[in-house]
Amino acid sequence: MKSIKSIRATLLSLAIFAGAFAASTPVFAETEQASETAYQKKYEQAGEQEDKSFVIAYPDTIKEVPGGEELEDLVLPKRPERIVVGSSAPVQLMHDIAGASLVAISDSKLAPWAQEWPDLPRLSFNHGQVDVEKIVEKEPDLVMIHIGFKDQVADAMKEAGIPVYYVNAGHTVPFESIREESQALLDSFVNDDATKAEAERIMGKFIQADKIFEEMKAKFEGKTCLVMQGDSEGAYVQTAKGTLGNVADHCGFKNLFEGEVPMAPMDPEQSVIADPECIFSVGRAAKAEEQMEEMKKLFASNEEYWNQYSAVKNDQVVALPSSLVTSYGYPICDAIQDFADCVNAKIK
């Protein structure tokens, strides 16, 4: 096998990771470095607004993903009272601010809330399959679903007279998209003191995440990394457009896999990425320790290849919990703290 120095092939020639995982001004538009006081004022303004119709605006970020270019803000005759949340991304937020209105949610097994709310019905939206009949049986007046399912469900939902709000979800959702989508939903659903308080708490988590990013940048700016998603059977690599890759990017790390695609298959038989100083790994394992065991098995399956990476030889591989494998909405902020803790404990 050729040495790393002689192999600088990029992974842009690999098969593009295919799949679904791929505006009005909001009431509270502050993002980075916003103060708690500023948010409080905005929420007070939100509560004062009255309109007979109920509008859920789309953030600009979703219009940048396939299928989102032509989306228009969803206008409903009144506040929805029977909501199916078919994507794991907005489940926690919607439960926090409109829990009594939820009639079914995604049956995600990896989400932080997977074991919560046992009496709340689950519907399967896995592997690109959507059971429209089961959605209709719930008699919802609003369905929230992954933008990747738009072509599959749009006509059927329209025929059934059920409004749909599409969300950005999956393994390739940048942090800013999560922030803006959370803000858009709060802009619409905040309607009393209790939901104002929840909104302040939720958006406060993004403020804290910004502080973590700044602290991490001060320590790791420019340090090179490779971001892997997978297990002992194989892995994909992520650019800064992947969920974990984007978190690493916000923390100042330089991703050595660059390109227009957010993820691509990693094939040890074809190429070696220019030697990164550290490797970040995430998969379906709920705990970091379990993910590290998966990585050890992967490395042992082809030691000649993996030992070319300085990060492997120098024990600079950071395994991360599944809370960072995909977008679960605003709980990404707690996962960012987990990322910082794991990285600070391992990376020199």
N, C-alpha and C positions, 0 to 999 in steps of 0.2 A: 504494500500500500504506500502511496506517496506521502511525504511529510506534509505537515500543515503549511510550511513555508512555500512549498511548491504548489499547494492547492488553495487557491483563493476563489474558488467557484462560488458564485452566489446561488441562492435558492430560487431566484426569480424564474428559472427555467423549469422548476418543479410544477406539478399540477396545481392549479389554483384551487384553494379550498372552496368547494361549491356548497351551496345550500342556503337555507333560509336564515342561518345564523348570521349570516352576513348583517300670518301670525300677528297675531296682534301683540302689542307690547304687554308683557306680563305685569300684573298688579305690583309685584315686588321683584324688580329686575336686578337688584344687587347680586353679584356673584362673589368673586374672590375679595377677601379682605373687608367684607361688609360687616357692619357692627350690629350687635344685638338690638340696639336702640333703633337703628334704621329699619330693621326687619319688623320690629314691633309697630312702628308707625305705618308701614305698608300694610300689615295685616289689619290694622284698625281701619284703614281706608278701604280694604277689601270688604270688611264687614258692613261698611256703610253703603256700598253700592247695591242698588236694587234694579232688577230687570225681570220682566215676566218670562223671558226666555232663559235657557240655561246653556251657556257656551263653554265648550272645552277647546281651548286653542292648541294648535300644534306648535311645538318648539321648532326653531329653524334647523336644529340638528337632525331631526328625522327626515327632513326634506333632502338631506344629503345621502340617504341610503336608498338602494333600489326599491322602487315602489312608492317612495314617499314624495316624489317630486311634485305630484299634482294634488296632494292632500289639501283639503280646505277645512277650516275650523268646523267642528261639529256643533250644530245648533239644535238643541232639544226644546220641546215645548215647556218642560219643567224639570226640576231636579230629579234625576233617576232614583227609583226606589227599589229596583230589582236588578242587581248588577252581577254579571258573570265576568270574572277576571281570569281569562284564559291564558295569560302569560304570567310567568313567575315574577317578572320585573316589577310591576306595580302592586303586587299583592299586599306586601307589608304596609305600604303607604295607604292604600285604599282601606285596609282593615283598620288602620289607626284613625282615619278621619271619616269613614263611612261604613264602618263594620256592620251596622244593623241592616244596611242595604245589600250586602253581599249574599247571593243565593248559591254561588258555586265559585270555586277557584281552581287553579292549575294543580295537578297532583304531583308536582315536582318532589322527587325523593331527596334531593341534595340541598334544597333551599334552607336557610336558617330557621324558617318557620314550619318546616315539613312536619314536625311532630306536634305543632300547636293546633288549637281549635278543632278538636276531633269531631265535633258535631257539624262542622261546615262541610257541605258536600264537595267532593273533588271530581274534576273531569279531566280526562287524558287528552293532552295536546302534543304527545310525543311522536318523534320520527315522522314529522310532516303530515300526520293524520289528524283530522278534525272531524268529530262526530257531530255534524250539524243538528241532527235530530235530537240528540241529548241536550244540546244548547237550547233548542226551541222548547223542549219539554219544561225547562226552568222558567219559561215565560218572562224573560228579561226585557227590561226597557233600555238596557245598555250592555254591550259586550266589549270588553277590552281584549285585544288579541295581537300577537306578534305580526309586525308588518310583513314578514315572510309568508304569512298565510293569506295575504290579501286576495290574490288571484283565486285561491281555493274556496274562500268563504263569501266574498263580496256579493256575488249574484244571489246565493241562497239566503243570505241575511236580508238583502234588499227585498226579495220575494216574500220573506216572512215578516217584513216590516220592522226589523230589529236594527237599531242604530249601532254602528261599530266605531270604536275609537282604536286606532292602530298605534302600537308602541314599539319602540326599538328594544330588542332583547337578544339574548344569545351570548356567544363567546367573544364577540367583537364589538362591544359597545364602549366607547370612550367615556371617561369620567364626566366630561362636560355635557355629554348627551344625557347621562343619568341625572345630573344636576338640573338641567333645563327641563327635562320631562317631569321631574318631581315638582319643580316650581310651577309648571303649567297646570298640573293636576291640583296643586294646592290653591292656585289662583281661582280655580273654578269651585272647589268643594269647601273652602273655608267659609263658614256662615254663622258662627257664634263664638263665644269666648272659649269654649272647649276646643274647637277646631283651630282657633287662632293660636292657642297654647301649643297644640300639637305641631302646627306649622312652624312656629318658632323653634321648637325642639328639633324638628327634622332638618330645617335649613341651618340650624346651628351646628349640626353634625358636618355639613359641608364646609363651614367656616373652620371647624377644628381640623378637617382633612387638609385644608389649605395650609394651616400652620405646620402640620406634619410634613407636607411636601417641602416647605421652606427649610425645615430643620434637616430633612434628608438631603436636599440639594447642597446644603452647606458642607455636608460630609462626603457626598458621593458624586458630585457633579463631574461628568465626563468619564466615569468609570465604565468600562465596556461590559456588556452582558449579552447573554443569549436567553430568550424566554421560550420555554418548552411547555407544551400541554399534552399530557398523555399518561401512560403507565408502562408496565413491564412489557407490554405487547408492541409498543411503538409510540411515536410522538409526532406532533406538529410543532412548528416554530411559529411564533407570533412576531409581527412588527409592532410598532407603537400604536397601531390601530386595533390591536386585540385588547381585551379587557385587562388582563394582567400586564401586557406589554405597555398599555397606556399608563397604568399606575407606576410602573418602573420609569417610564419617560418623565412623568411629573416629578419623580424623586431625583431626577438629574442623571439617571443612567443612560448611556449611549448604546442603543440596540444595534448589534452588528448584522442583523438581518433587516435589510431595508427593501422597500418595494411598495407597490400600489395595493397588493393583496394583504389582508389582515393576518391570514394564516396560510401555511402551505405544509404538505407532508415532509417530514424529515426522513431521508433515506440514507443510512450509513454507507450503503454500497455505492452511492453516487457522488457524494460531496462532503466536504468538511467546511464549516463556516470559519472564517478568520478567527483566530484564537481569542475567545472572550476571557476577561478577568474573572467573571462569575457567571453562574447559570441559575436561573429561577425556574422552578418546576411546579406545575399544578395539574391536578387531575380530578378523578371522582372520589379520591380518598378524603374523608371528612376531617381527618387530623393530619398535621404536618408530618408526624412520625410515620404514619401509614404511607404517605406519599413518598417519603424518603426510602422506605423499604421497596416500593415499586421501582424507584430509580436505581437502587443497588442491583436489582434483578436485571434491569435493562442494561446497565453498564457491564454486568457479568456476562451477558449474552454475546457481547462483542468487545472484549477488553482491548484488542488491538486498535480498534477504532476510537473508543471512548478515551483511552489513555493518551491520545494525542492532544486532548484538551487540558490545558493547564489548570482550569477550574476543577476538573475531576481529580487530577493528580494532587492538587493543593487543598482539597477539601473545601472548595469555595462554591459548593452547590447548595442552594437554599430551597428546601421543599416547603410547599405552602398548602393550607387547607382548601377544601373545595369551595369555600365562600368566595374565592377569587377566580373560580373557573368560568363563571358566566355572570351576567348582570341579574342581581336580585333587587335592583332599585337602590334606595338610599342606604340600606345596610352595608353597601360597599364601603361606606365611611368607617364602619367598625372593622371591616376586613383590611382597610388601609392601615389601621393601627396594628393589626396582626402582621401585616407585611413589614411594617417598620420594626416591630419587635423581633421578628425572625431574622431580618437582614442585619440589624444592629448586633444581634447575638453571634452572627456567623462571619459576615464579610469584614475583611481587614482593611 
